[in-house]
């Protein structure tokens, strides 16, 4: 099903749409607008999926065990000390 709608755009946007049609990249201005809406829908859906994944990740981390940073900090300090010693510092 197709719905007719009036769309306002700037002169620059209109020129861009017309150029795409003249270049043969799209059959009509409607096809350009439809493609733009398809891309916007895909972007919106991808962002929503990414946000849901981040929320799930942080919820899992908030409810899970927390790692103590002391072992990592100690390992980093040991590595730095070995590098300094190796370079005579």
C-alpha positions as CSV (number, residue, x, y, z in Angstrom):
1,X,0.0,0.0,0.0
2,X,1.2,3.5,-0.8
3,X,0.4,6.7,1.0
4,X,0.8,10.1,-0.6
5,X,2.3,12.8,1.6
6,X,3.5,16.3,1.2
7,X,7.1,16.8,2.2
8,X,8.9,20.1,2.7
9,X,12.6,20.3,2.2
10,X,15.3,22.9,1.8
11,X,16.5,24.1,-1.6
12,X,19.8,22.3,-1.0
13,X,17.9,19.0,-0.2
14,X,15.7,19.5,-3.3
15,X,18.7,20.0,-5.5
16,X,20.3,16.9,-4.1
17,X,17.2,14.8,-4.7
18,X,16.9,16.1,-8.2
19,X,20.6,15.4,-8.9
20,X,20.2,11.8,-7.7
21,X,17.2,11.3,-10.0
22,X,19.0,12.9,-13.0
23,X,22.0,10.7,-12.4
24,X,19.7,7.7,-12.7
25,X,20.5,6.5,-9.2
26,X,16.8,6.7,-8.3
27,X,13.6,6.6,-10.5
28,X,11.9,9.5,-8.7
29,X,12.1,11.9,-5.8
30,X,9.7,9.5,-3.9
31,X,12.2,6.7,-4.3
32,X,14.9,8.9,-2.8
33,X,12.7,9.8,0.2
34,X,11.7,6.2,0.7
35,X,15.4,5.1,0.7
36,X,16.2,7.8,3.2
37,X,13.4,6.7,5.5
38,X,14.5,3.0,5.1
39,X,18.0,4.0,6.2
40,X,16.6,6.0,9.1
41,X,14.5,3.1,10.2
42,X,17.4,0.7,10.1
43,X,19.6,3.1,12.1
44,X,16.9,3.6,14.7
45,X,16.3,-0.2,15.0
46,X,20.1,-0.8,15.3
47,X,20.5,1.9,17.9
48,X,17.6,0.4,19.9
49,X,19.1,-3.1,19.7
50,X,22.5,-1.7,20.8
51,X,20.9,0.2,23.7
52,X,19.0,-2.9,24.8
53,X,22.3,-4.9,24.7
54,X,24.1,-2.3,26.8
55,X,21.3,-2.2,29.3
56,X,21.3,-6.0,29.6
57,X,25.1,-6.0,30.0
58,X,25.0,-3.4,32.7
59,X,22.2,-5.1,34.5
60,X,24.1,-8.4,34.4
61,X,27.2,-6.7,35.7
62,X,25.3,-4.9,38.5
63,X,23.8,-8.1,39.7
64,X,27.0,-10.2,39.3
65,X,30.2,-10.5,41.2
66,X,32.6,-7.6,41.3
67,X,36.3,-8.2,40.7
68,X,38.8,-6.7,43.1
69,X,41.2,-4.3,41.3
70,X,44.1,-5.0,43.6
71,X,45.5,-8.0,41.7
72,X,45.4,-6.2,38.4
73,X,47.0,-3.1,39.9
74,X,49.7,-5.2,41.6
75,X,50.4,-7.0,38.3
76,X,50.7,-3.7,36.4
77,X,53.1,-2.3,39.1
78,X,55.2,-5.5,38.9
79,X,55.4,-5.2,35.1
80,X,56.5,-1.5,35.3
81,X,59.1,-2.4,37.9
82,X,60.5,-5.2,35.6
83,X,60.6,-2.8,32.6
84,X,62.4,-0.1,34.6
85,X,64.9,-2.7,35.9
86,X,65.4,-4.0,32.4
87,X,66.2,-0.5,31.1
88,X,68.4,0.4,34.1
89,X,66.0,2.9,35.6
